[in-house]
Amino acid sequence: MSKSIALSLVFAASLGLAACSGGSENAANVADNAAENAANAADNAMMAAENAAANASNAADNAANAADNAAANAM
């Protein structure tokens, strides 16, 4: 949902900037670049979320390993 809102806002802003420039080819380039930037930002956000989840999983595994090591060393 937020990705579509962000893409809509970027597209509207790029059209506004393109309208001021006066060139239709330039307007198309601005719109293409804005759309690509928004898609890249969405991809980066997804990768950051996946990395955060992996880091949390690794931290849990590390805590379990530390507990296992402490129990083994206590014997």
C-alpha positions in Angstrom: 0.0 0.0 0.0 2.7 2.5 1.0 4.8 1.5 -2.0 1.9 2.5 -4.4 1.4 5.8 -2.6 5.1 6.6 -2.8 5.2 5.7 -6.5 2.1 7.9 -7.1 3.7 10.8 -5.3 7.0 10.5 -7.2 5.2 10.2 -10.5 3.1 13.3 -9.8 6.1 15.3 -8.7 8.1 14.2 -11.8 5.2 15.2 -14.1 5.1 18.6 -12.4 8.8 19.1 -12.9 8.6 17.9 -16.4 5.8 20.3 -17.2 8.0 23.2 -16.2 10.9 22.1 -18.4 8.9 22.3 -21.6 10.3 19.3 -23.4 8.3 16.1 -23.8 11.4 14.0 -24.2 12.8 15.5 -21.0 9.5 14.9 -19.3 9.6 11.2 -20.2 13.1 10.9 -18.9 12.3 12.6 -15.7 9.3 10.3 -15.2 11.3 7.2 -16.1 14.1 8.2 -13.7 11.6 9.0 -10.9 9.9 5.6 -11.3 13.2 3.8 -11.3 14.3 5.7 -8.2 11.1 4.8 -6.4 11.4 1.1 -7.4 15.0 1.1 -6.3 14.0 2.6 -2.9 11.3 0.0 -2.5 13.8 -2.8 -3.3 16.3 -1.3 -0.8 13.7 -1.2 1.9 12.7 -4.8 1.3 16.4 -5.9 1.4 16.8 -3.9 4.7 13.8 -5.7 6.2 15.1 -9.1 5.1 18.5 -8.3 6.5 17.0 -7.2 9.8 15.1 -10.5 10.0 18.2 -12.5 9.3 20.2 -10.5 11.9 17.5 -11.2 14.5 17.5 -14.9 13.7 21.3 -15.0 13.9 21.2 -13.2 17.3 18.7 -15.8 18.6 20.9 -18.6 17.3 23.9 -17.0 18.9 22.1 -16.7 22.3 21.1 -20.4 22.1 24.6 -21.4 21.3 26.0 -19.3 24.2 23.5 -21.0 26.6 24.4 -24.4 25.3 28.1 -23.6 25.7 27.6 -22.3 29.2 25.6 -25.5 30.2 28.3 -27.7 28.7 31.1 -25.9 30.4 29.3 -26.1 33.8 29.5 -29.8 33.8 
